[in-house]
Amino acid sequence: MSRPGVTMPQVDTMPPLEIRQPDFQKKKIEKIETPLDHRGLVDVPRLIEMVKATVDPSYDWSGPSNTHHFYWPESKYTNTKVPNVDTTYARFRDLPVHKGWMPVVFHNWLQHVTLPSPVPKPEAIAYRTESWRVAEQLFKRAQTQGFRYERKLAQQRRELLKENPELKREAAGQSKIAQAVMYGTLEQFFLDLDEPAVSQVRGLLSEVCAVEHIYDAKELAKGLGSVITGRSIELVPAVIEPIVA
């Protein structure tokens, strides 16, 4: 029996019966509890691996993709303000790091074989919200520096071309330089941060990038850029191919 507020997916958009592991070929299955970390937040890498383990490893999940909210169903995350936290349950649910872009079949199967996670405690929501705020502000500051440098470089190039019309307009390297400046600025921000703030961002990236450890400042900068600029976590490769810890 499905839980109230949980819409069961269409059977024809799920893995074929013969591909499923024996315990999941039954009409009534024992659903998997969504794995959580020590704060009560969804452990995304473990969740992906647990769901993949319910079918034959040879199964090809490739196909159309869509977005899965890791905190579901929507009815549990209303616009009600979280106690003592400057956010609502709905905004918490809709953070890009709480959504995964994955194959539709995997999305449907995930919701079929797992139980929704309990709504996190206000303390956990506060921690995640603050981690996201820190990461977003860092990225925006560095991005601004990168854009400023790009504009300055563009102006210099225009003046150079005006004085030397025989030069070719090679603009391809311009954005790369600005991007390098952005990452360099981010790296410096990470080096200047106190350890609690670095730990918050490092933890956020470790959870959403399906990796165990990211310590290098340059890697933190690149990872932060990919997370902040996305609408959701890109999980298609992690679903189709094994996650390397």
C-alpha positions as a LaTeX table, in Angstrom:
\begin{tabular}{lrrr}
\hline
Residue & $x$ (\AA) & $y$ (\AA) & $z$ (\AA) \\
\hline
Met1 & 0.00 & 0.00 & 0.00 \\
Ser2 & 1.39 & 3.40 & $-0.91$ \\
Arg3 & 1.76 & 6.12 & 1.68 \\
Pro4 & $-0.58$ & 9.14 & 1.62 \\
Gly5 & 0.73 & 11.82 & $-0.69$ \\
Val6 & 3.04 & 9.45 & $-2.58$ \\
Thr7 & 2.12 & 8.90 & $-6.22$ \\
Met8 & 3.11 & 5.46 & $-7.50$ \\
Pro9 & 5.02 & 5.56 & $-10.82$ \\
Gln10 & 3.82 & 3.86 & $-13.97$ \\
Val11 & 4.96 & 0.22 & $-14.09$ \\
Asp12 & 5.95 & 0.42 & $-17.76$ \\
Thr13 & 8.55 & 3.10 & $-16.95$ \\
Met14 & 10.46 & 0.90 & $-14.50$ \\
Pro15 & 13.04 & $-1.89$ & $-14.94$ \\
Pro16 & 11.60 & $-5.13$ & $-16.44$ \\
Leu17 & 10.58 & $-7.80$ & $-13.95$ \\
Glu18 & 13.31 & $-10.22$ & $-15.01$ \\
Ile19 & 16.01 & $-7.62$ & $-14.38$ \\
Arg20 & 14.98 & $-6.99$ & $-10.77$ \\
Gln21 & 16.62 & $-8.80$ & $-7.88$ \\
Pro22 & 14.37 & $-11.60$ & $-6.47$ \\
Asp23 & 13.16 & $-9.60$ & $-3.45$ \\
Phe24 & 12.00 & $-6.85$ & $-5.78$ \\
Gln25 & 10.13 & $-9.05$ & $-8.22$ \\
Lys26 & 7.34 & $-9.58$ & $-5.72$ \\
Lys27 & 4.05 & $-7.75$ & $-5.96$ \\
Lys28 & 4.51 & $-6.46$ & $-2.42$ \\
Ile29 & 8.11 & $-5.51$ & $-1.68$ \\
Glu30 & 9.87 & $-4.44$ & 1.51 \\
Lys31 & 10.88 & $-0.88$ & 0.78 \\
Ile32 & 14.36 & 0.41 & 1.52 \\
Glu33 & 14.81 & 3.12 & 4.12 \\
Thr34 & 16.48 & 6.15 & 2.59 \\
Pro35 & 20.05 & 6.31 & 4.00 \\
Leu36 & 20.84 & 9.34 & 6.12 \\
Asp37 & 24.05 & 10.87 & 7.41 \\
His38 & 24.74 & 11.67 & 11.04 \\
Arg39 & 22.69 & 14.89 & 10.79 \\
Gly40 & 19.63 & 13.24 & 9.32 \\
Leu41 & 20.23 & 14.50 & 5.77 \\
Val42 & 19.87 & 12.21 & 2.75 \\
Asp43 & 23.12 & 10.43 & 1.89 \\
Val44 & 22.90 & 10.74 & $-1.90$ \\
Pro45 & 25.83 & 8.51 & $-2.98$ \\
Arg46 & 24.67 & 5.67 & $-0.71$ \\
Leu47 & 21.08 & 6.09 & $-1.90$ \\
Ile48 & 22.12 & 5.78 & $-5.55$ \\
Glu49 & 24.17 & 2.65 & $-4.86$ \\
Met50 & 21.39 & 1.00 & $-2.80$ \\
Val51 & 18.81 & 1.56 & $-5.53$ \\
Lys52 & 21.17 & 0.30 & $-8.24$ \\
Ala53 & 21.76 & $-2.87$ & $-6.18$ \\
Thr54 & 18.09 & $-3.85$ & $-6.52$ \\
Val55 & 18.48 & $-4.74$ & $-10.20$ \\
Asp56 & 20.94 & $-6.76$ & $-12.23$ \\
Pro57 & 24.24 & $-4.81$ & $-12.63$ \\
Ser58 & 24.06 & $-5.28$ & $-16.40$ \\
Tyr59 & 20.84 & $-3.26$ & $-16.70$ \\
Asp60 & 21.18 & $-0.15$ & $-18.86$ \\
Trp61 & 19.50 & 2.85 & $-17.22$ \\
Ser62 & 20.11 & 5.10 & $-20.23$ \\
Gly63 & 17.16 & 7.12 & $-21.52$ \\
Pro64 & 15.31 & 10.40 & $-20.97$ \\
Ser65 & 16.14 & 12.19 & $-17.71$ \\
Asn66 & 14.29 & 14.42 & $-15.28$ \\
Thr67 & 14.65 & 15.88 & $-11.79$ \\
His68 & 14.16 & 14.01 & $-8.54$ \\
His69 & 13.77 & 15.85 & $-5.24$ \\
Phe70 & 15.58 & 13.90 & $-2.55$ \\
Tyr71 & 13.18 & 15.28 & 0.04 \\
Trp72 & 9.75 & 14.01 & $-0.94$ \\
Pro73 & 6.81 & 13.95 & $-1.19$ \\
Glu74 & 6.22 & 17.64 & $-1.81$ \\
Ser75 & 3.25 & 17.65 & 0.57 \\
Lys76 & 5.65 & 17.23 & 3.52 \\
Tyr77 & 7.62 & 20.36 & 2.60 \\
Thr78 & 5.26 & 23.30 & 2.68 \\
Asn79 & 5.94 & 27.04 & 2.79 \\
Thr80 & 5.81 & 26.86 & 6.57 \\
Lys81 & 8.79 & 28.56 & 8.23 \\
Val82 & 11.27 & 26.18 & 9.83 \\
Pro83 & 11.44 & 26.90 & 13.60 \\
Asn84 & 14.40 & 29.16 & 14.45 \\
Val85 & 15.73 & 29.01 & 10.87 \\
Asp86 & 15.50 & 31.74 & 8.23 \\
Thr87 & 13.93 & 29.53 & 5.56 \\
Thr88 & 10.85 & 27.46 & 4.80 \\
Tyr89 & 10.58 & 23.71 & 4.34 \\
Ala90 & 9.72 & 24.28 & 0.67 \\
Arg91 & 12.85 & 26.39 & 0.03 \\
Phe92 & 14.98 & 23.80 & 1.81 \\
Arg93 & 13.54 & 21.05 & $-0.39$ \\
Asp94 & 14.13 & 23.06 & $-3.55$ \\
Leu95 & 17.82 & 23.86 & $-3.03$ \\
Pro96 & 19.76 & 22.73 & $-6.13$ \\
Val97 & 21.82 & 20.37 & $-3.95$ \\
His98 & 18.61 & 18.61 & $-2.94$ \\
Lys99 & 17.64 & 17.75 & $-6.51$ \\
Gly100 & 19.19 & 15.19 & $-8.81$ \\
Trp101 & 19.09 & 15.03 & $-12.61$ \\
Met102 & 18.75 & 11.32 & $-13.36$ \\
Pro103 & 17.25 & 8.84 & $-15.86$ \\
Val104 & 13.45 & 8.77 & $-15.65$ \\
Val105 & 13.38 & 5.00 & $-15.18$ \\
Phe106 & 15.81 & 5.25 & $-12.27$ \\
His107 & 13.75 & 8.09 & $-10.76$ \\
Asn108 & 10.58 & 6.04 & $-10.93$ \\
Trp109 & 12.27 & 2.94 & $-9.55$ \\
Leu110 & 13.86 & 4.90 & $-6.71$ \\
Gln111 & 10.47 & 6.12 & $-5.56$ \\
His112 & 9.04 & 2.62 & $-5.94$ \\
Val113 & 11.67 & 0.81 & $-3.83$ \\
Thr114 & 12.52 & 3.42 & $-1.17$ \\
Leu115 & 10.66 & 5.11 & 1.64 \\
Pro116 & 10.70 & 8.91 & 1.83 \\
Ser117 & 13.18 & 10.16 & 4.40 \\
Pro118 & 11.88 & 11.77 & 7.59 \\
Val119 & 11.76 & 15.56 & 7.47 \\
Pro120 & 15.15 & 16.70 & 8.83 \\
Lys121 & 15.31 & 18.40 & 12.22 \\
Pro122 & 15.50 & 22.21 & 12.25 \\
Glu123 & 19.16 & 22.01 & 13.35 \\
Ala124 & 20.07 & 19.98 & 10.26 \\
Ile125 & 18.10 & 22.31 & 7.98 \\
Ala126 & 19.88 & 25.29 & 9.57 \\
Tyr127 & 23.29 & 23.69 & 8.95 \\
Arg128 & 22.52 & 22.88 & 5.33 \\
Thr129 & 20.99 & 26.30 & 4.66 \\
Glu130 & 24.04 & 28.05 & 6.11 \\
Ser131 & 26.43 & 25.81 & 4.16 \\
Trp132 & 24.63 & 26.70 & 0.96 \\
Arg133 & 24.66 & 30.42 & 1.84 \\
Val134 & 28.42 & 30.36 & 2.48 \\
Ala135 & 29.12 & 28.45 & $-0.74$ \\
Glu136 & 26.87 & 30.69 & $-2.83$ \\
Gln137 & 28.38 & 33.90 & $-1.47$ \\
Leu138 & 31.90 & 32.65 & $-2.07$ \\
Phe139 & 31.11 & 31.75 & $-5.64$ \\
Lys140 & 29.34 & 35.03 & $-6.38$ \\
Arg141 & 32.25 & 37.06 & $-4.99$ \\
Ala142 & 34.76 & 35.14 & $-7.08$ \\
Gln143 & 32.51 & 35.27 & $-10.14$ \\
Thr144 & 32.29 & 39.06 & $-9.81$ \\
Gln145 & 36.08 & 39.28 & $-9.74$ \\
Gly146 & 36.27 & 37.08 & $-12.83$ \\
Phe147 & 33.74 & 39.20 & $-14.72$ \\
Arg148 & 35.58 & 42.40 & $-13.79$ \\
Tyr149 & 38.82 & 40.97 & $-15.12$ \\
Glu150 & 37.06 & 39.78 & $-18.28$ \\
Arg151 & 35.66 & 43.26 & $-18.94$ \\
Lys152 & 39.06 & 44.83 & $-18.31$ \\
Leu153 & 40.71 & 42.33 & $-20.65$ \\
Ala154 & 38.05 & 42.94 & $-23.32$ \\
Gln155 & 38.65 & 46.70 & $-23.15$ \\
Gln156 & 42.40 & 46.19 & $-23.49$ \\
Arg157 & 41.84 & 43.93 & $-26.51$ \\
Arg158 & 39.55 & 46.49 & $-28.18$ \\
Glu159 & 42.20 & 49.19 & $-27.74$ \\
Leu160 & 44.90 & 46.86 & $-29.06$ \\
Leu161 & 42.81 & 45.92 & $-32.12$ \\
Lys162 & 42.04 & 49.56 & $-32.79$ \\
Glu163 & 45.73 & 50.39 & $-32.85$ \\
Asn164 & 46.66 & 47.16 & $-34.66$ \\
Pro165 & 43.81 & 46.22 & $-37.06$ \\
Glu166 & 45.95 & 43.50 & $-38.64$ \\
Leu167 & 45.63 & 41.37 & $-35.47$ \\
Lys168 & 43.02 & 38.59 & $-35.48$ \\
Arg169 & 40.13 & 38.61 & $-33.04$ \\
Glu170 & 40.98 & 35.63 & $-30.91$ \\
Ala171 & 38.48 & 35.82 & $-28.09$ \\
Ala172 & 38.43 & 32.15 & $-27.15$ \\
Gly173 & 41.16 & 32.50 & $-24.53$ \\
Gln174 & 39.47 & 35.47 & $-22.91$ \\
Ser175 & 36.79 & 33.53 & $-21.05$ \\
Lys176 & 39.36 & 30.92 & $-20.01$ \\
Ile177 & 41.48 & 33.63 & $-18.40$ \\
Ala178 & 38.46 & 35.07 & $-16.61$ \\
Gln179 & 37.51 & 31.60 & $-15.44$ \\
Ala180 & 41.03 & 31.04 & $-14.14$ \\
Val181 & 40.82 & 34.34 & $-12.27$ \\
Met182 & 37.50 & 33.27 & $-10.77$ \\
Tyr183 & 38.93 & 29.94 & $-9.61$ \\
Gly184 & 42.04 & 31.67 & $-8.32$ \\
Thr185 & 39.92 & 34.11 & $-6.34$ \\
Leu186 & 37.85 & 31.26 & $-4.97$ \\
Glu187 & 41.00 & 29.42 & $-4.00$ \\
Gln188 & 42.27 & 32.45 & $-2.10$ \\
Phe189 & 38.92 & 32.79 & $-0.34$ \\
Phe190 & 39.16 & 29.17 & 0.78 \\
Leu191 & 42.69 & 29.74 & 2.08 \\
Asp192 & 41.55 & 32.82 & 4.00 \\
Leu193 & 38.45 & 31.19 & 5.51 \\
Asp194 & 38.37 & 29.84 & 9.01 \\
Glu195 & 38.19 & 26.05 & 9.32 \\
Pro196 & 34.45 & 25.81 & 10.23 \\
Ala197 & 33.47 & 27.61 & 7.02 \\
Val198 & 35.82 & 25.50 & 4.90 \\
Ser199 & 34.44 & 22.35 & 6.52 \\
Gln200 & 30.90 & 23.43 & 5.69 \\
Val201 & 31.67 & 23.92 & 2.00 \\
Arg202 & 33.86 & 20.81 & 1.82 \\
Gly203 & 31.09 & 18.75 & 3.39 \\
Leu204 & 28.52 & 20.15 & 1.00 \\
Leu205 & 30.64 & 19.29 & $-2.01$ \\
Ser206 & 31.49 & 15.82 & $-0.71$ \\
Glu207 & 27.81 & 14.99 & $-0.37$ \\
Val208 & 26.60 & 16.32 & $-3.70$ \\
Cys209 & 29.56 & 15.35 & $-5.89$ \\
Ala210 & 29.52 & 11.68 & $-4.83$ \\
Val211 & 33.09 & 11.85 & $-3.59$ \\
Glu212 & 34.63 & 11.03 & $-0.23$ \\
His213 & 37.19 & 13.80 & 0.21 \\
Ile214 & 38.06 & 17.11 & $-1.43$ \\
Tyr215 & 40.90 & 18.93 & 0.30 \\
Asp216 & 42.75 & 20.86 & $-2.39$ \\
Ala217 & 41.61 & 24.48 & $-2.69$ \\
Lys218 & 41.56 & 24.36 & $-6.50$ \\
Glu219 & 39.37 & 21.28 & $-6.46$ \\
Leu220 & 37.09 & 22.95 & $-3.95$ \\
Ala221 & 36.82 & 25.96 & $-6.23$ \\
Lys222 & 35.96 & 23.89 & $-9.30$ \\
Gly223 & 33.50 & 21.73 & $-7.39$ \\
Leu224 & 31.82 & 24.77 & $-5.89$ \\
Gly225 & 31.40 & 26.32 & $-9.32$ \\
Ser226 & 29.73 & 23.21 & $-10.73$ \\
Val227 & 27.35 & 22.96 & $-7.77$ \\
Ile228 & 26.34 & 26.61 & $-7.46$ \\
Thr229 & 25.73 & 27.13 & $-11.19$ \\
Gly230 & 23.56 & 24.04 & $-11.58$ \\
Arg231 & 19.83 & 23.66 & $-11.04$ \\
Ser232 & 20.35 & 20.17 & $-9.66$ \\
Ile233 & 23.05 & 17.56 & $-9.16$ \\
Glu234 & 24.09 & 15.80 & $-12.36$ \\
Leu235 & 23.64 & 12.13 & $-11.48$ \\
Val236 & 23.20 & 10.48 & $-14.88$ \\
Pro237 & 26.85 & 9.30 & $-15.01$ \\
Ala238 & 26.65 & 8.05 & $-11.41$ \\
Val239 & 23.54 & 6.02 & $-12.24$ \\
Ile240 & 24.80 & 4.58 & $-15.51$ \\
Glu241 & 28.33 & 3.95 & $-14.27$ \\
Pro242 & 29.61 & 2.86 & $-10.83$ \\
Ile243 & 30.36 & 5.63 & $-8.33$ \\
Val244 & 34.07 & 5.67 & $-7.54$ \\
Ala245 & 34.61 & 6.41 & $-3.86$ \\
\hline
\end{tabular}
